[in-house]
Amino acid sequence: MNLSYSRISTLLGCPRKFELRYVEGVRVPAPSPFYLGRRVHEALAENYRHKFRDGEDMKAEEVGERFMELFSEPDEEVDWGESQDYLRDVGILLVQKYMKSISPNIHPLNVEFKFERDGVTGICDLIDQRGMVVDYKTSARRWGQDEADRKLQPLVYAFGLGGPTNFEFHILTKTKVPAAYIIQTARSMKEISWFSEVLLPRVRRQIEAGIFPPNAESNFCREKSCEYYQICKG
């Protein structure tokens, strides 16, 4: 089995969830926050492909309209835990705010760049002309620097890209006042070696052994936080 950041983080967070999703292939409706995030990602990627080709951003209103089109045509079943109209409206505000405050300063070199190394795969949302690896995130709350520094994703990408990596999270928060901001972090060769020699082999051995206990003490082990909760508890 090829491994990605999402697969590794799911296994570390709850092995039983990993088993249901990636081993047994159980499909459940997408939680509405994930659906919102995917549509935001698609709209921003479309802008950066346009910018790479034509040298300038799309208008903020155009990207907002494109997001609305994508959001309003679900290609999958969605668990609307929040109002669909509310999420659509806040998504429009978020992409427009991003387009006005962040995108003008970003110059894309590669959009949705795929990598594969030793069975680890991934897609970088964006690599800009500084060599910065960018990932878009939608969140219900504001991030701090410590959270960005602890995230596994930049380390997985640094391993996949083969060396120390500078990384930017472009975060769009659907707080009372929607916001778009950047947090930078980096991963060193020492950290990459730890991932390669310590974490990754143990992840693979656990999958090969087929040991997938539920993480009952996780903060996400609750019905509102895990789309597999009813299946797991049932």
C-alpha positions as CSV (number, residue, x, y, z in Angstrom):
1,M,0.0,0.0,0.0
2,N,1.3,3.4,-0.9
3,L,1.3,5.9,2.0
4,S,0.3,9.5,2.0
5,Y,0.2,12.2,4.6
6,S,-3.6,11.6,5.1
7,R,-3.1,7.8,5.4
8,I,-0.3,8.1,7.9
9,S,-2.0,10.8,10.0
10,T,-5.2,8.7,10.0
11,L,-3.3,5.7,11.3
12,L,-1.6,7.6,14.0
13,G,-4.8,9.3,15.1
14,C,-7.0,6.2,15.1
15,P,-5.9,2.8,13.7
16,R,-9.5,1.6,13.5
17,K,-10.5,4.5,11.3
18,F,-7.6,3.7,9.1
19,E,-8.8,0.1,8.8
20,L,-12.3,1.1,8.0
21,R,-11.3,3.7,5.4
22,Y,-8.2,2.3,3.7
23,V,-8.3,-1.5,4.4
24,E,-12.0,-2.3,4.3
25,G,-12.8,0.5,1.9
26,V,-15.9,1.6,3.9
27,R,-17.4,4.8,2.3
28,V,-19.3,7.3,4.3
29,P,-20.7,10.8,3.5
30,A,-18.0,13.5,3.5
31,P,-18.2,15.8,6.5
32,S,-19.2,19.2,5.5
33,P,-16.0,20.9,6.7
34,F,-13.9,18.6,4.4
35,Y,-16.3,19.3,1.5
36,L,-15.9,23.0,2.0
37,G,-12.1,22.6,2.1
38,R,-12.0,20.7,-1.1
39,R,-14.0,23.3,-3.0
40,V,-11.9,26.1,-1.6
41,H,-8.8,24.2,-2.7
42,E,-10.2,23.7,-6.2
43,A,-11.1,27.4,-6.7
44,L,-7.7,28.6,-5.5
45,A,-5.9,26.0,-7.7
46,E,-7.9,27.2,-10.7
47,N,-6.7,30.8,-10.0
48,Y,-3.1,29.8,-9.7
49,R,-3.2,27.7,-12.9
50,H,-4.6,30.9,-14.6
51,K,-1.9,33.0,-13.1
52,F,0.9,30.6,-14.1
53,R,-0.5,30.7,-17.7
54,D,-1.4,34.4,-18.0
55,G,0.8,36.1,-15.5
56,E,-2.0,37.6,-13.4
57,D,-4.7,36.6,-10.9
58,M,-8.3,36.1,-11.7
59,K,-10.5,38.7,-10.2
60,A,-11.6,38.0,-6.6
61,E,-15.2,38.0,-7.7
62,E,-14.5,35.5,-10.4
63,V,-12.9,33.1,-8.0
64,G,-15.8,33.5,-5.6
65,E,-18.2,32.7,-8.4
66,R,-16.2,29.7,-9.4
67,F,-16.2,28.5,-5.8
68,M,-20.0,28.8,-5.7
69,E,-20.4,26.8,-8.9
70,L,-18.1,24.0,-7.5
71,F,-19.8,24.0,-4.1
72,S,-23.3,23.9,-5.4
73,E,-22.7,20.8,-7.5
74,P,-21.7,18.0,-5.1
75,D,-20.2,15.0,-6.8
76,E,-20.4,13.0,-3.6
77,E,-22.7,12.4,-0.7
78,V,-22.2,15.1,2.0
79,D,-23.1,15.0,5.7
80,W,-24.3,18.6,6.1
81,G,-23.5,19.1,9.8
82,E,-23.8,22.9,9.2
83,S,-26.2,24.8,6.9
84,Q,-25.3,24.4,3.3
85,D,-26.2,28.0,2.5
86,Y,-24.0,29.2,5.4
87,L,-21.0,27.2,4.3
88,R,-21.4,28.4,0.7
89,D,-21.6,32.0,1.8
90,V,-18.6,31.8,4.2
91,G,-16.6,30.0,1.5
92,I,-17.2,32.8,-1.0
93,L,-16.0,35.3,1.6
94,L,-12.9,33.2,2.4
95,V,-11.7,32.8,-1.2
96,Q,-12.3,36.5,-1.9
97,K,-10.4,37.5,1.2
98,Y,-7.6,35.2,0.2
99,M,-7.5,36.6,-3.4
100,K,-7.2,40.2,-2.1
101,S,-4.7,39.7,0.8
102,I,-2.5,36.7,-0.2
103,S,-2.7,35.7,-3.8
104,P,-1.2,39.0,-5.2
105,N,2.1,38.2,-3.5
106,I,2.3,34.6,-4.7
107,H,3.9,33.7,-8.0
108,P,3.3,30.0,-8.9
109,L,6.0,27.8,-10.3
110,N,4.0,24.5,-10.1
111,V,0.4,23.9,-9.2
112,E,-0.7,20.5,-7.7
113,F,2.8,19.0,-8.0
114,K,2.8,15.2,-7.5
115,F,5.7,13.4,-5.8
116,E,6.5,9.8,-5.0
117,R,9.4,8.4,-3.1
118,D,9.8,5.0,-1.6
119,G,6.1,4.3,-1.6
120,V,5.2,7.7,-0.1
121,T,3.0,9.8,-2.4
122,G,1.5,13.3,-2.2
123,I,0.4,16.4,-4.1
124,C,1.7,19.8,-3.2
125,D,-1.0,22.3,-3.6
126,L,1.5,24.9,-4.9
127,I,5.2,25.5,-5.2
128,D,6.1,29.1,-5.8
129,Q,9.0,30.9,-7.3
130,R,10.8,31.1,-3.9
131,G,10.7,27.3,-3.8
132,M,8.2,27.5,-1.0
133,V,5.8,24.6,-0.7
134,V,2.3,25.8,0.0
135,D,-0.8,24.0,1.4
136,Y,-4.2,25.6,1.7
137,K,-6.2,24.8,4.9
138,T,-9.7,25.8,6.0
139,S,-10.3,25.8,9.7
140,A,-12.9,26.6,12.3
141,R,-10.3,28.3,14.5
142,R,-7.2,30.2,14.3
143,W,-3.8,28.4,14.2
144,G,-0.7,29.3,16.2
145,Q,2.9,28.9,15.2
146,D,3.3,25.9,17.5
147,E,0.6,24.0,15.8
148,A,2.2,24.5,12.4
149,D,5.6,23.5,13.7
150,R,4.1,20.2,15.0
151,K,2.2,19.2,11.9
152,L,3.3,16.0,10.2
153,Q,2.4,17.1,6.7
154,P,5.5,19.3,6.0
155,L,7.7,16.5,7.1
156,V,6.0,14.0,4.8
157,Y,6.3,16.4,1.9
158,A,10.0,17.2,2.8
159,F,10.7,13.4,2.7
160,G,8.8,13.1,-0.6
161,L,10.7,16.0,-2.2
162,G,14.0,14.7,-0.9
163,G,15.4,17.4,1.2
164,P,14.9,20.2,3.7
165,T,11.8,22.1,2.9
166,N,10.4,25.6,3.6
167,F,6.6,25.3,4.0
168,E,3.7,27.7,4.1
169,F,0.2,27.0,5.4
170,H,-2.3,29.4,3.8
171,I,-5.0,29.2,6.3
172,L,-8.6,30.3,5.8
173,T,-10.6,30.4,9.0
174,K,-14.4,30.5,9.1
175,T,-14.5,32.3,12.4
176,K,-17.0,35.1,13.3
177,V,-14.8,37.4,11.2
178,P,-13.5,35.1,8.3
179,A,-9.7,35.5,7.9
180,A,-6.9,34.4,5.5
181,Y,-3.3,34.4,6.7
182,I,0.0,32.6,6.3
183,I,2.1,30.6,8.8
184,Q,5.6,29.5,7.8
185,T,7.4,26.4,9.0
186,A,10.3,24.3,7.9
187,R,11.7,20.7,8.2
188,S,15.4,19.8,8.4
189,M,17.4,16.9,7.2
190,K,17.6,15.6,10.7
191,E,13.8,15.5,10.9
192,I,13.5,13.8,7.5
193,S,15.9,11.1,8.7
194,W,13.8,10.5,11.8
195,F,10.7,10.1,9.6
196,S,12.5,7.7,7.2
197,E,14.3,5.6,9.9
198,V,11.9,5.7,12.8
199,L,8.3,6.6,12.0
200,L,7.8,5.3,8.5
201,P,9.1,1.7,9.1
202,R,6.9,1.4,12.2
203,V,3.9,2.6,10.3
204,R,4.5,0.0,7.7
205,R,5.0,-2.8,10.2
206,Q,1.7,-1.9,11.9
207,I,-0.2,-2.0,8.7
208,E,1.5,-5.4,7.7
209,A,0.6,-6.8,11.1
210,G,-3.0,-5.7,10.7
211,I,-3.3,-4.3,14.2
212,F,-5.9,-1.5,14.2
213,P,-7.3,-0.8,17.7
214,P,-9.7,2.2,18.1
215,N,-8.2,5.2,19.8
216,A,-11.0,5.6,22.3
217,E,-9.2,8.4,24.2
218,S,-8.8,10.6,21.1
219,N,-10.6,14.0,21.2
220,F,-12.1,13.0,17.9
221,C,-13.7,9.8,19.1
222,R,-17.1,11.2,19.2
223,E,-20.1,11.2,16.9
224,K,-19.8,14.8,15.8
225,S,-16.0,14.5,15.1
226,C,-15.7,11.1,13.4
227,E,-17.7,10.1,10.4
228,Y,-17.0,6.4,11.2
229,Y,-18.1,6.7,14.9
230,Q,-21.4,4.8,14.4
231,I,-19.8,2.0,12.3
232,C,-17.0,1.6,14.8
233,K,-19.3,1.6,17.9
234,G,-22.0,-0.5,16.2
